[in-house]
Amino acid sequence: MLGKAATSVVCVVTLAVGGVGLLAAQGRGAGPAGGRGGLPAGGKGTVERITVHGKALEGNLEGDSPDREVTVYLPPSYPADQARRFPVIYLLHGYGGRENTFTERLANLQESSDRLAAAQGFSSAIVVTPSAYSLHKGSMYSNSPTTGDWERFIAEDLVAYMDSHYRTLPDRMSRGLAGHSMGGYGAIRVGMKRPDVFFSLYLMSSCCLTANRNPQPEGMKAAEAITTRAQAEEAAKAPGFGPSVLLASAAAWSPNPKNPPLFLDLPVKNGKVRPDIVAKWVANAPLEMLEQHAENLKKYYAISIDIGTADPLLAANKQLHDAMTRLRISHHYEEYDGDHTNKVRDRIELHVLPFFSKNLAAPANPTSPLPDSGTKTKN
């Protein structure tokens, strides 16, 4: 999530569509390498913790490790049926979060997924969350020499690793992309550029959808005062957002390889607004990019957006919904009774996971058979 200190806001959309048929014949693939956790027992899935090297993140000027910690949820049926392949959901966490956001902090992915696994018609998926924690507590899932190319890491490095180490269905029709807050921003940003990789999108309480064209110098004074890496590291230790969220945004959207040691430019310098830097931030707002990538978004089978009525990002998410409607991008938009974080666990179990069960191609679930109609409907 991003707070008011950031110059961007958020939006979310949800699409209810019909089921998808089986994409490809099941095949026996090599399972993941050993040493990462035992097989589930008693109908329980497992959460593995692995490290994935990001070639796209190598040489980033922030000095963040290109080796990223990742959680991988494997459903109960994964070890039980060695011939079965699974769809994959790439679930991106918010600002300040890490790879365990949906397994230990805001939700209990294993518990929720296990509970759904035996439900009639539910198609289990592998769920993957990489840590995007950085020097300033969040990468913004953007492409920058300062932070590294997170767009390519998600769409290429991480997907390639999963397809080569796990029994996935290695096709876009069996890949979903979702995220919460900063992760929702990442999902729409990566999603609008990579419909060749992903098939359905779910955006939860997305941040940074709009950009502030008139930043207030007073609001950036604390961030402007941080001029050394040691100061940046100290600021990142503080709870909440503070000046780190503005530094994270600048590292992602206005990088400057010629401006050590942080290699970024803020929209304010010496108390004065810098229009050229403001323009760079504006260009990275999804609402500014939407029309350019509208045809790509129309290639998705399903898009879903949700947002709490007490979420400060509600207005921006409504704007995204309105803009997508105007551009005839089929989607479903839903507002629910909640704030930015208090319903994440319920939303994942009752909406996000069922959405992907219905809108990703997958083999029939032998434990809960339900014929697909194969018919796609759009709202």
C-alpha positions as CSV (number, residue, x, y, z in Angstrom):
1,M,0.0,0.0,0.0
2,L,1.1,3.6,-0.5
3,G,0.0,6.4,1.8
4,K,-0.9,10.0,1.1
5,A,2.8,10.9,1.1
6,A,3.2,9.2,-2.2
7,T,2.1,11.2,-5.3
8,S,0.2,8.3,-6.8
9,V,-3.0,6.6,-6.0
10,V,-4.7,3.3,-6.7
11,C,-7.6,1.5,-8.5
12,V,-9.0,-2.1,-8.8
13,V,-11.3,-4.1,-11.2
14,T,-12.9,-7.6,-11.3
15,L,-14.3,-9.6,-14.2
16,A,-16.7,-12.5,-13.9
17,V,-16.4,-14.9,-16.8
18,G,-17.0,-18.5,-17.7
19,G,-14.6,-21.4,-17.3
20,V,-11.8,-22.2,-19.6
21,G,-11.2,-25.7,-21.1
22,L,-8.2,-27.8,-20.7
23,L,-5.2,-26.1,-22.5
24,A,-2.9,-29.0,-23.1
25,A,-2.7,-32.7,-22.3
26,Q,-1.2,-33.5,-19.0
27,G,2.4,-34.8,-19.0
28,R,4.7,-36.2,-16.5
29,G,7.2,-33.5,-15.7
30,A,10.2,-33.5,-13.3
31,G,9.3,-32.3,-9.9
32,P,11.2,-29.5,-8.1
33,A,14.6,-30.2,-6.8
34,G,14.8,-31.7,-3.3
35,G,15.6,-30.1,0.0
36,R,12.8,-27.5,0.0
37,G,10.2,-29.1,2.2
38,G,8.5,-32.5,2.6
39,L,5.4,-33.8,0.8
40,P,2.0,-32.7,2.2
41,A,0.0,-35.2,4.2
42,G,-3.6,-35.4,5.3
43,G,-4.9,-33.3,2.5
44,K,-2.7,-30.4,3.3
45,G,-0.7,-28.3,0.8
46,T,2.8,-27.0,1.5
47,V,4.6,-23.7,1.3
48,E,8.1,-23.9,0.1
49,R,10.7,-21.1,0.4
50,I,13.1,-20.9,-2.4
51,T,15.5,-18.4,-4.0
52,V,15.2,-17.4,-7.6
53,H,18.0,-15.6,-9.4
54,G,16.9,-12.5,-11.4
55,K,19.0,-12.0,-14.4
56,A,16.9,-8.9,-15.1
57,L,17.9,-7.5,-11.6
58,E,21.6,-8.0,-12.0
59,G,23.7,-4.8,-11.7
60,N,20.9,-2.7,-10.2
61,L,22.5,0.5,-8.8
62,E,20.7,0.2,-5.5
63,G,22.8,-2.8,-4.7
64,D,19.8,-5.0,-4.0
65,S,20.4,-8.7,-4.4
66,P,19.3,-10.2,-7.7
67,D,18.6,-13.5,-5.7
68,R,15.1,-13.1,-4.5
69,E,13.3,-15.0,-1.7
70,V,10.1,-16.6,-3.0
71,T,7.2,-18.5,-1.4
72,V,5.6,-21.3,-3.5
73,Y,2.3,-22.8,-2.4
74,L,1.8,-26.3,-3.7
75,P,-1.8,-27.8,-3.4
76,P,-2.4,-31.1,-1.6
77,S,-2.8,-32.9,-5.0
78,Y,0.7,-31.8,-6.2
79,P,2.7,-34.7,-4.6
80,A,-0.3,-37.1,-4.9
81,D,-0.5,-37.1,-8.7
82,Q,2.9,-37.0,-10.3
83,A,1.4,-36.9,-13.8
84,R,-0.7,-33.8,-13.2
85,R,0.4,-30.3,-14.1
86,F,-1.0,-27.1,-12.5
87,P,-1.9,-23.5,-13.4
88,V,0.1,-20.9,-11.6
89,I,-1.0,-17.7,-9.9
90,Y,1.7,-15.0,-9.5
91,L,0.6,-13.0,-6.5
92,L,2.5,-9.7,-5.8
93,H,2.7,-8.1,-2.3
94,G,2.4,-4.5,-1.3
95,Y,4.9,-1.8,-0.2
96,G,6.9,-2.9,2.8
97,G,5.9,-6.5,2.4
98,R,7.9,-9.6,1.6
99,E,7.5,-13.0,0.2
100,N,5.5,-14.1,3.3
101,T,2.9,-11.4,3.1
102,F,0.1,-13.8,2.0
103,T,1.3,-16.8,3.9
104,E,1.9,-15.3,7.3
105,R,1.0,-11.6,7.5
106,L,-2.2,-10.4,5.6
107,A,-3.5,-13.8,4.8
108,N,-3.0,-17.5,5.3
109,L,-2.7,-18.8,1.8
110,Q,-2.1,-22.4,2.7
111,E,-5.1,-22.6,5.0
112,S,-7.4,-20.9,2.5
113,S,-6.2,-22.9,-0.5
114,D,-6.4,-26.2,1.4
115,R,-10.0,-25.4,2.4
116,L,-10.9,-24.7,-1.2
117,A,-9.0,-27.7,-2.7
118,A,-11.8,-30.2,-2.1
119,A,-14.7,-27.9,-3.1
120,Q,-16.8,-28.9,-6.0
121,G,-15.5,-27.5,-9.2
122,F,-12.5,-25.8,-7.6
123,S,-9.3,-26.2,-9.7
124,S,-6.2,-25.9,-7.5
125,A,-3.2,-23.8,-8.6
126,I,0.4,-23.2,-7.5
127,V,0.7,-19.7,-6.0
128,V,4.0,-17.8,-6.2
129,T,5.0,-14.7,-4.3
130,P,8.5,-13.1,-4.8
131,S,10.0,-10.7,-2.3
132,A,10.1,-7.2,-3.9
133,Y,11.6,-5.6,-0.7
134,S,14.4,-3.2,-1.6
135,L,16.6,-0.5,-0.1
136,H,13.6,1.7,0.2
137,K,11.2,-1.1,1.2
138,G,9.6,-1.7,-2.3
139,S,10.6,-2.0,-5.9
140,M,7.3,-0.7,-7.4
141,Y,7.7,-3.7,-9.9
142,S,9.0,-1.2,-12.4
143,N,11.9,-1.1,-14.9
144,S,14.8,1.1,-13.7
145,P,18.6,0.9,-13.8
146,T,18.4,1.9,-10.1
147,T,16.1,-0.9,-9.0
148,G,16.5,-3.4,-11.9
149,D,14.0,-4.5,-14.4
150,W,11.3,-5.9,-12.2
151,E,8.8,-6.2,-15.1
152,R,11.1,-8.6,-16.9
153,F,12.0,-10.4,-13.6
154,I,8.3,-11.2,-13.0
155,A,7.3,-12.0,-16.6
156,E,10.4,-13.9,-17.6
157,D,12.9,-14.9,-14.9
158,L,10.3,-16.0,-12.3
159,V,8.0,-17.6,-14.8
160,A,10.9,-19.5,-16.5
161,Y,12.1,-20.8,-13.1
162,M,8.7,-22.0,-12.2
163,D,8.1,-23.7,-15.5
164,S,11.5,-25.5,-15.3
165,H,11.4,-26.5,-11.7
166,Y,7.7,-27.3,-11.0
167,R,5.0,-29.3,-12.8
168,T,3.3,-26.2,-14.3
169,L,1.1,-25.8,-17.4
170,P,3.7,-23.7,-19.3
171,D,1.3,-21.6,-21.3
172,R,-0.2,-18.1,-20.8
173,M,-3.7,-19.7,-20.7
174,S,-2.7,-21.2,-17.4
175,R,-1.0,-18.2,-15.8
176,G,-2.7,-15.6,-13.6
177,L,-1.2,-12.4,-12.3
178,A,-2.6,-10.7,-9.2
179,G,-1.4,-8.2,-6.5
180,H,-2.4,-6.1,-3.6
181,S,-1.7,-2.4,-3.2
182,M,1.8,-1.9,-4.7
183,G,1.4,-5.4,-6.0
184,G,-1.9,-4.4,-7.7
185,Y,0.1,-1.6,-9.3
186,G,2.7,-4.2,-10.4
187,A,0.0,-6.5,-11.7
188,I,-1.6,-3.9,-13.9
189,R,1.7,-2.5,-15.0
190,V,3.3,-5.8,-16.0
191,G,-0.1,-7.2,-17.2
192,M,-0.7,-4.4,-19.7
193,K,2.7,-5.0,-21.2
194,R,2.8,-8.8,-21.1
195,P,-0.4,-10.4,-22.3
196,D,1.8,-12.9,-24.1
197,V,2.7,-14.3,-20.7
198,F,-0.5,-14.0,-18.5
199,F,-4.1,-14.8,-19.2
200,S,-6.2,-13.3,-16.4
201,L,-5.6,-10.4,-14.0
202,Y,-6.9,-9.7,-10.5
203,L,-6.1,-6.3,-8.9
204,M,-6.7,-5.8,-5.2
205,S,-6.7,-2.2,-3.8
206,S,-4.1,-1.1,-6.3
207,C,-1.9,1.9,-5.5
208,C,-0.2,4.5,-7.7
209,L,-2.9,4.5,-10.4
210,T,-2.9,8.3,-10.7
211,A,-0.1,10.7,-10.3
212,N,0.0,14.1,-8.5
213,R,1.0,16.8,-11.0
214,N,1.4,19.3,-8.3
215,P,3.6,17.8,-5.5
216,Q,4.0,19.9,-2.4
217,P,7.6,20.7,-1.5
218,E,6.8,20.5,2.2
219,G,5.6,16.9,1.8
220,M,9.0,15.9,0.3
221,K,11.2,17.7,2.7
222,A,12.1,14.6,4.7
223,A,12.9,12.5,1.6
224,E,15.0,15.3,0.2
225,A,17.0,15.4,3.4
226,I,18.2,11.8,2.9
227,T,21.3,12.1,0.8
228,T,23.4,9.0,1.9
229,R,22.8,5.3,1.7
230,A,23.3,5.0,5.5
231,Q,20.4,7.5,6.0
232,A,18.3,5.6,3.5
233,E,18.9,2.4,5.4
234,E,18.0,4.0,8.7
235,A,14.8,5.5,7.3
236,A,13.8,2.0,6.0
237,K,13.9,0.7,9.5
238,A,11.1,2.9,10.7
239,P,7.6,1.4,10.6
240,G,5.1,2.6,8.1
241,F,5.9,4.6,5.0
242,G,7.7,7.8,5.9
243,P,10.2,9.2,3.4
244,S,11.2,5.8,2.1
245,V,8.0,5.5,0.0
246,L,9.0,8.6,-1.9
247,L,12.5,7.4,-2.4
248,A,11.2,4.0,-3.6
249,S,9.0,5.8,-6.1
250,A,11.9,8.0,-7.3
251,A,14.2,5.0,-7.6
252,A,11.6,3.2,-9.8
253,W,10.2,6.1,-11.9
254,S,12.9,8.8,-12.0
255,P,16.2,7.0,-11.7
256,N,19.4,8.9,-12.4
257,P,22.6,6.8,-12.8
258,K,24.6,10.1,-12.6
259,N,23.3,11.0,-9.2
260,P,25.1,8.8,-6.6
261,P,24.8,7.5,-4.0
262,L,21.0,6.9,-4.3
263,F,20.9,7.2,-8.1
264,L,17.5,8.9,-8.2
265,D,15.8,12.3,-8.6
266,L,12.9,13.5,-6.5
267,P,10.2,15.7,-8.0
268,V,11.4,18.5,-5.6
269,K,14.9,19.9,-5.2
270,N,15.9,22.6,-2.8
271,G,12.2,23.2,-2.1
272,K,11.3,23.7,-5.7
273,V,9.1,21.5,-7.9
274,R,10.9,20.0,-10.9
275,P,8.5,19.7,-13.8
276,D,10.7,17.3,-15.8
277,I,10.8,14.8,-12.9
278,V,7.1,15.2,-12.2
279,A,6.4,14.3,-15.8
280,K,8.4,11.1,-15.4
281,W,6.2,10.1,-12.4
282,V,3.1,10.9,-14.3
283,A,4.2,8.8,-17.2
284,N,4.4,5.8,-14.8
285,A,0.8,6.0,-13.6
286,P,-1.3,3.3,-15.1
287,L,-4.2,5.7,-15.9
288,E,-1.8,7.6,-18.1
289,M,-0.6,4.4,-19.8
290,L,-4.0,2.8,-20.1
291,E,-5.0,4.0,-23.6
292,Q,-1.7,3.1,-25.0
293,H,-2.0,-0.5,-23.8
294,A,-5.8,-0.9,-24.1
295,E,-5.5,-3.4,-26.9
296,N,-3.2,-5.5,-24.8
297,L,-5.6,-5.5,-21.9
298,K,-8.4,-6.6,-24.3
299,K,-6.4,-9.8,-24.9
300,Y,-7.0,-11.0,-21.3
301,Y,-9.6,-13.6,-20.7
302,A,-10.7,-12.0,-17.4
303,I,-9.8,-8.9,-15.4
304,S,-11.1,-8.3,-11.9
305,I,-10.7,-5.3,-9.7
306,D,-11.8,-4.9,-6.0
307,I,-11.5,-2.1,-3.5
308,G,-12.8,-1.4,0.0
309,T,-15.3,1.4,0.5
310,A,-13.1,2.7,3.5
311,D,-9.9,2.5,1.5
312,P,-8.2,5.9,0.8
313,L,-7.5,4.5,-2.7
314,L,-11.2,4.1,-3.6
315,A,-11.4,7.2,-5.8
316,A,-8.4,6.2,-7.9
317,N,-9.7,2.7,-8.4
318,K,-13.1,4.1,-9.5
319,Q,-11.2,6.2,-12.0
320,L,-9.5,3.0,-13.4
321,H,-12.9,1.3,-13.6
322,D,-14.4,4.3,-15.5
323,A,-11.4,4.5,-17.8
324,M,-11.5,0.8,-18.7
325,T,-15.2,1.0,-19.3
326,R,-14.7,4.0,-21.6
327,L,-12.1,2.1,-23.5
328,R,-14.3,-1.0,-23.7
329,I,-11.8,-3.1,-21.7
330,S,-14.0,-5.9,-20.3
331,H,-13.7,-6.2,-16.6
332,H,-15.6,-6.6,-13.3
333,Y,-15.3,-3.9,-10.7
334,E,-16.4,-4.5,-7.1
335,E,-16.5,-2.4,-3.9
336,Y,-16.8,-4.2,-0.6
337,D,-17.2,-3.2,3.0
338,G,-13.6,-2.9,4.3
339,D,-10.4,-0.8,4.4
340,H,-7.0,-1.3,2.7
341,T,-5.9,-4.4,4.6
342,N,-8.6,-5.8,6.9
343,K,-10.3,-8.0,4.4
344,V,-7.3,-9.3,2.4
345,R,-7.5,-12.8,3.9
346,D,-11.3,-13.1,3.1
347,R,-10.9,-11.6,-0.4
348,I,-8.2,-14.1,-1.4
349,E,-10.1,-17.1,-0.2
350,L,-13.6,-16.1,-1.4
351,H,-12.8,-14.2,-4.5
352,V,-9.2,-14.3,-5.8
353,L,-8.6,-18.0,-5.7
354,P,-12.0,-18.9,-7.1
355,F,-11.6,-16.3,-9.8
356,F,-8.5,-18.0,-11.1
357,S,-10.0,-21.4,-10.6
358,K,-12.6,-20.4,-13.1
359,N,-10.5,-18.3,-15.5
360,L,-7.3,-20.3,-16.0
361,A,-7.0,-23.4,-18.2
362,A,-6.4,-26.4,-16.0
363,P,-7.0,-30.2,-16.0
364,A,-10.2,-31.4,-14.6
365,N,-9.9,-31.9,-10.8
366,P,-10.4,-35.6,-10.2
367,T,-11.5,-34.9,-6.6
368,S,-14.2,-32.5,-7.5
369,P,-15.3,-32.9,-11.1
370,L,-17.5,-30.3,-12.6
371,P,-17.8,-30.0,-16.4
372,D,-16.8,-26.6,-17.9
373,S,-19.2,-25.0,-20.2
374,G,-16.3,-23.6,-22.3
375,T,-18.4,-20.4,-22.8
376,K,-16.9,-17.1,-22.1
377,T,-19.1,-14.2,-21.0
378,K,-18.2,-10.6,-20.4
379,N,-19.7,-7.9,-18.3
